[in-house]
Amino acid sequence: MNKLDLIFFKTPYDDQIIYELTGELLSHDHYKFTTSYDPKDIIAKIPTMECGVLLFYINDKYDLQEAILILKTLSKFGHGKFFKFFSILTYDYSRSERILKKLGCLGFYTPADKPLRISKKIELLRNKLISHLKPTKKEDLFDLPLDPQILSQSPIKIVDEEPIKFISALDIASDTWIIKSKSDCSFTTSLWKINVWGPSPHLGKWIEVTTVADNLKTWKFVFNDDVDKNCFVESDGNWFFEGERPIYDWGKKFWLFKDANPHLYFINSLDEKFSRFYFENSKFHITKNSDIAIAKEDLINASSEVKINQQQFKKLREDFLGKSVVREFSLESGEISVDLEYEPNLTDFNLKCEFEDFHEKELIVLAPPNSIAYEAKVRAQVLLKYNGQEAGVICHGKILEIEALEKKDSLTIGVQKMNTENFKNFLDLYALRQANINDFMTRAKGF
């Protein structure tokens, strides 16, 4: 039986329609599946295939750009007779459909569509393509070489096919989780499964907590009353997990965390969140093992014995707390400056303000009294200098609220436009600064 090649391009692991569509198509023995995240890989593979269907998942403008690149490049091969193209659209549906239709896309769907509808369309195409396939050598069907000029000139950042991304280790004293190898993270069916070494059930347990937002099932790790948790976490902070309830494997001595979108994170006394691992933009992000977590490994291993040796555990705890260098931290407070320009003069940053708070939608600053009008359009430049690094953001918006204080006005600026990458870099450096300040205060008071 001739099998049809099916290529899924940048389809997310956690999308329900993809999960159900894959299951529906796998129930027939008619298809050969390929998944890719790399446009170059797609462009190289299709000329080696006799016929098939390519399904795009357009989630943002970058996905759309990559789909355009693929379709334009493959048009040189006369692909339309042997390959058909479909798209699931979550980004700018009407514009994406209009562009992709001109480039040869046949069907357009959304995540709300029923998978059976898509699978029936693919099945009809399979019969048509297979019946019209000539017994020609496949290298004769595509005799044009790849155009290296198109690929080299493409401004698109090629996405790594690897679904797991390791990022910088957490820089907090409360990191207490170790992932020993990449093989401890796996994706099966619709779930991520992560084996993590940390404080055993001898020391505490995961209890379900109420979470209003998104109806997420959230668990908090609560240390037992007779356990001094300060050698594992800050006294006023807690670890949380969003997903299925973590299960401890006494044989292998690790916690099993699993969910379609697992998220393990710590919240400190300042309500700051530090993520150990999380799923975002079709990538599973995992922070590398930190020095502070590795320093606790002997304590973690001792706690995982079926019958804990209290004397040994006590000695390990004392050794850990007695270490003079557990984690390096900076005593520098850094400098944050905010400069505003506002109507009618939007050509120069002419008003210096004090930084208060910064969110994706709001910037809060302190300014001289009566210096700016309500609903005035502004452009703000926020600059953080800390630990030899700089992070700056320029945002556009307008004054939403003015609160008169004793000597200054508190201004709330509604952010309408800014560079999200610069904002993320600012938040990362700001989080590092706050973590160091918080650690200093904790150590000043003692564990």
C-alpha positions in Angstrom: 0.0 0.0 0.0 1.3 3.4 -0.9 1.7 5.7 2.1 1.3 9.4 2.0 4.0 11.6 3.6 2.5 13.9 6.3 4.7 16.7 7.6 3.6 18.7 10.6 5.5 22.0 10.8 5.9 23.7 14.2 2.8 22.0 15.6 2.9 22.5 19.4 3.0 19.4 21.7 0.3 20.7 24.0 -2.4 21.6 21.4 -5.5 19.6 21.7 -6.4 19.6 18.0 -3.0 18.3 17.0 -3.2 15.6 19.6 -6.6 14.4 18.4 -5.8 14.8 14.7 -2.6 12.7 15.1 -4.6 10.0 16.9 -7.3 10.0 14.1 -4.7 9.7 11.3 -2.7 7.1 13.1 -5.8 4.9 13.2 -5.3 4.4 9.4 -2.2 2.7 8.1 -2.0 5.2 5.3 0.6 7.7 6.4 4.2 8.3 7.2 4.6 11.1 9.8 7.4 13.7 10.0 7.5 16.6 12.5 9.9 19.5 12.0 10.7 23.0 13.4 13.2 24.0 10.8 12.3 25.5 7.4 15.6 24.4 5.8 14.8 20.8 6.9 11.3 21.0 5.2 12.8 22.4 2.0 15.4 19.7 1.9 13.0 16.8 2.7 10.1 17.5 0.3 12.1 17.0 -2.9 13.0 13.5 -1.7 9.3 12.5 -1.2 6.9 11.3 -3.9 3.8 13.0 -2.6 2.3 14.3 0.6 0.7 16.9 2.8 2.4 19.7 4.7 0.4 21.1 7.7 1.6 24.5 9.0 0.7 25.8 12.4 0.7 29.6 12.3 0.8 31.0 15.8 2.6 34.3 15.2 4.1 36.5 12.5 7.4 34.5 12.6 5.5 31.3 11.8 3.8 33.1 8.9 7.2 34.3 7.6 8.6 30.8 7.7 5.6 29.4 5.9 6.0 32.0 3.2 9.7 31.2 2.8 9.0 27.5 2.5 6.1 27.9 -0.1 8.1 30.4 -2.2 11.2 28.2 -2.3 9.3 25.0 -3.0 7.4 26.7 -5.9 10.6 26.2 -7.9 10.0 22.5 -7.8 6.5 22.5 -9.2 5.3 21.1 -5.9 1.6 21.7 -6.4 1.0 18.6 -8.3 2.5 16.3 -5.7 2.3 18.1 -2.4 -0.7 19.9 -0.8 -0.6 22.5 1.9 -2.9 23.2 4.9 -2.7 25.6 7.8 -4.1 25.9 11.3 -4.2 29.6 12.0 -4.3 31.3 15.4 -2.6 34.5 14.2 -4.3 37.2 12.1 -6.6 34.7 10.3 -7.9 36.8 7.4 -4.5 38.2 6.5 -2.7 34.9 6.9 -5.3 33.1 4.8 -5.1 35.7 2.0 -1.3 35.5 1.8 -1.0 31.7 2.0 -3.8 31.1 -0.4 -1.9 33.0 -3.1 1.1 30.7 -2.4 -0.9 27.5 -2.9 -2.4 26.6 0.5 -5.6 24.7 0.1 -7.3 24.5 3.5 -7.4 26.8 6.5 -8.6 25.8 10.0 -8.5 27.0 13.6 -8.0 25.1 16.9 -11.8 25.2 17.3 -12.3 23.0 14.2 -13.0 19.3 14.6 -10.0 17.1 13.9 -12.3 14.7 12.0 -13.1 17.4 9.5 -9.4 17.9 8.7 -8.5 14.2 8.7 -11.4 13.5 6.1 -10.0 16.3 3.9 -6.5 14.8 4.1 -7.9 11.3 3.4 -9.6 12.5 0.2 -6.4 14.1 -0.9 -4.5 10.9 -0.2 -6.7 8.9 -2.5 -6.4 11.5 -5.2 -2.6 11.9 -4.9 -1.9 8.2 -4.8 -4.1 7.4 -7.8 -2.5 10.1 -10.0 1.1 9.3 -8.9 3.1 8.2 -11.9 5.6 5.4 -11.6 8.4 7.9 -12.1 11.7 8.0 -10.2 11.2 10.5 -7.4 14.5 12.3 -8.3 12.9 13.0 -11.7 10.0 14.8 -10.2 12.1 17.4 -8.6 15.1 18.1 -10.7 15.8 21.7 -9.7 18.4 22.3 -7.0 17.7 24.2 -3.8 18.2 27.9 -4.2 20.9 28.9 -1.7 20.4 32.6 -2.4 16.8 32.5 -1.0 17.9 30.7 2.1 21.0 32.9 2.7 19.0 36.1 2.2 16.2 35.1 4.5 16.0 37.3 7.6 14.1 34.6 9.5 15.6 33.1 12.5 15.6 29.3 12.0 14.0 27.5 14.9 15.9 24.7 16.5 14.0 21.4 16.2 15.1 20.4 19.7 12.0 20.9 22.0 14.0 21.2 25.2 15.9 24.4 25.9 18.3 24.6 28.8 18.7 28.2 30.3 20.8 29.8 33.0 20.6 28.4 36.5 18.5 30.0 39.1 20.4 32.5 41.2 18.5 32.1 44.5 19.5 30.5 47.8 16.2 28.5 47.8 17.0 26.4 44.7 16.8 22.8 46.0 16.0 20.7 42.9 18.4 18.7 40.7 17.7 17.2 37.2 20.6 14.8 36.6 20.4 14.4 32.8 18.5 15.3 29.7 17.0 11.8 29.7 15.1 12.6 32.9 12.8 14.8 30.8 10.5 13.1 28.3 7.3 13.7 26.4 4.9 10.8 25.9 1.4 11.1 24.4 0.3 14.5 25.7 2.4 14.8 28.9 5.8 16.0 29.9 7.4 13.8 32.6 10.4 15.1 34.6 12.4 13.2 37.2 13.6 15.6 39.8 15.8 15.0 42.9 14.8 17.1 45.9 13.6 16.9 49.6 11.8 13.6 50.1 8.4 12.9 51.7 10.3 12.4 55.0 10.8 16.2 55.0 7.5 17.5 53.5 4.6 16.9 51.2 2.8 18.5 48.3 -0.6 19.9 49.2 -3.2 21.3 46.8 -3.8 25.1 47.0 -6.6 27.1 45.5 -5.7 29.0 42.4 -8.3 31.2 40.8 -6.4 32.1 37.6 -6.9 29.7 34.7 -8.3 27.1 37.0 -4.9 25.6 37.3 -4.3 22.7 39.7 -1.5 24.0 41.9 0.5 22.2 44.6 2.7 23.7 47.4 5.5 21.9 49.0 5.0 22.2 52.8 7.8 21.1 55.1 6.9 19.0 58.2 6.7 20.9 61.5 9.8 19.0 62.9 12.0 20.0 59.9 14.2 23.0 59.8 13.4 24.1 56.3 15.9 27.0 56.3 18.7 24.8 55.0 16.5 24.2 51.9 14.5 27.4 51.3 14.2 31.0 52.6 11.9 31.1 55.7 9.3 33.3 53.9 9.2 31.5 50.6 7.6 28.4 49.1 7.9 26.1 46.1 4.8 25.5 43.9 4.0 23.2 41.0 1.3 23.6 38.4 0.2 20.2 37.0 -0.7 16.7 38.3 0.2 15.9 41.9 4.0 15.1 42.1 4.7 11.4 43.0 7.8 10.2 44.8 9.6 7.1 43.6 11.2 5.5 46.7 13.1 3.0 44.5 14.8 5.6 42.3 14.6 8.3 44.9 13.2 11.2 42.8 10.0 13.2 42.4 8.0 12.6 39.2 6.5 15.8 37.9 4.1 15.5 34.9 1.6 17.6 33.0 1.0 18.9 29.5 2.2 22.3 30.8 4.3 21.6 33.9 5.6 24.5 35.9 7.8 24.3 39.0 8.6 27.7 40.6 9.5 29.4 43.8 7.8 32.5 45.3 9.7 34.5 47.8 8.6 37.0 50.5 8.6 39.8 47.9 6.1 37.8 45.8 8.8 37.3 43.1 8.5 34.2 41.0 11.6 32.1 39.9 10.8 29.2 37.5 12.8 26.0 37.6 11.1 24.6 34.5 8.1 25.6 32.3 6.6 25.1 28.9 6.4 28.2 26.6 6.2 28.8 22.8 6.5 25.1 22.0 9.7 24.8 24.0 10.2 23.1 27.4 12.6 25.5 29.3 14.7 24.0 32.1 17.2 25.9 34.2 20.5 24.3 34.6 21.4 22.9 38.0 22.6 25.7 40.3 25.7 25.5 42.6 23.4 26.1 45.6 21.2 23.1 44.7 24.2 20.8 44.1 25.6 21.9 47.5 22.4 20.4 49.0 22.7 17.1 47.2 24.1 15.1 50.2 21.1 16.4 52.3 18.7 15.4 49.5 20.1 11.9 49.2 20.1 11.4 53.0 16.4 12.4 53.2 15.5 9.8 50.5 16.4 6.8 52.5 13.4 4.6 53.3 14.4 4.9 57.0 16.2 8.2 57.5 19.3 8.2 59.6 18.5 11.2 61.8 22.1 11.5 63.2 23.6 11.4 59.7 21.1 13.9 58.4 21.7 16.3 61.3 25.4 16.2 60.7 24.9 16.9 57.0 22.6 19.8 57.8 25.1 21.3 60.2 27.9 20.9 57.6 25.8 22.6 55.0 24.8 25.5 57.2 28.4 25.9 58.2 29.7 26.4 54.7 31.0 30.0 54.3 30.4 30.2 50.6 27.0 28.7 49.7 26.3 31.3 47.0 28.0 34.4 45.8 25.8 37.5 45.9 26.4 41.2 45.2 26.1 44.0 47.8 25.6 46.5 45.0 22.2 48.2 44.9 22.5 49.3 41.4 20.9 52.4 39.8 17.6 52.8 38.0 16.8 56.0 36.2 13.6 57.0 34.4 13.5 60.0 32.0 10.3 61.2 30.3 9.4 63.2 27.3 5.8 64.4 27.0 3.5 66.5 24.9 3.9 69.0 23.4 7.6 68.3 23.4 8.2 64.7 22.3 11.8 65.2 21.0 13.9 65.1 24.2 13.8 63.3 27.5 13.4 66.4 29.7 11.8 65.1 32.9 13.7 63.0 35.4 11.7 60.7 37.6 12.2 58.0 40.2 11.4 54.4 39.5 8.6 52.7 41.4 7.4 49.7 39.5 7.2 48.3 35.9 4.8 45.8 34.4 4.0 44.9 30.8 1.0 47.3 30.7 2.0 49.9 33.3 5.1 51.9 34.4 4.8 53.7 37.8 7.2 56.6 38.6 7.6 59.5 41.0 7.8 63.0 39.4 7.9 66.6 40.6 4.5 68.0 41.5 2.3 69.3 38.7 4.9 68.5 36.1 2.7 66.7 33.6 -1.0 66.6 32.7 -3.5 63.8 33.0 -3.8 61.7 29.7 -0.7 63.4 28.3 1.2 61.3 25.7 4.6 60.3 27.0 7.7 58.4 26.0 9.7 56.9 28.8 13.3 55.7 29.0 14.0 53.2 31.8 17.6 52.3 32.4 19.0 49.8 35.0 22.7 49.6 35.8 23.6 46.7 38.0 26.6 44.4 38.6 28.5 45.7 35.6 25.4 45.2 33.3 22.9 47.6 31.7 19.3 47.0 30.5 17.2 49.7 29.0 13.7 50.0 27.7 11.9 52.8 25.8 8.1 52.7 26.0 5.3 54.8 24.6 2.0 55.5 26.4 -0.1 58.0 28.2 -0.7 59.1 31.8 -3.5 57.1 33.3 -3.4 58.3 36.9 -1.8 61.0 39.0 -1.7 60.7 42.7 -0.5 63.7 44.7 1.9 62.7 47.5 3.6 64.9 50.1 6.4 66.1 47.9 6.0 64.3 44.6 3.3 63.0 42.2 2.9 59.3 41.6 2.4 58.8 37.8 0.8 55.6 36.4 1.7 55.4 32.7 -0.3 53.0 30.5 2.2 51.3 28.2 1.0 51.1 24.6 4.2 50.2 22.8 7.7 48.9 23.7 10.3 46.4 22.6 9.3 43.2 24.4 12.8 41.7 24.2 14.3 44.8 25.9 11.6 44.6 28.5 12.4 40.9 29.2 16.1 41.7 29.5 15.3 44.5 32.0 13.1 42.2 34.1 15.9 39.5 34.2 18.5 42.0 35.4 16.0 43.5 37.9 15.1 40.1 39.3 18.8 39.3 39.8 19.2 42.6 41.7 16.1 42.0 43.9 17.2 38.4 44.6 20.6 39.6 45.8 19.0 42.3 48.0 16.6 39.7 49.5 19.4 37.2 50.1 21.5 39.8 51.9 18.6 40.7 54.2 17.9 37.0 54.9 21.5 36.4 55.8 21.7 39.5 57.9 18.9 38.1 60.0 20.4 34.6 60.0 19.0 31.3 58.6 
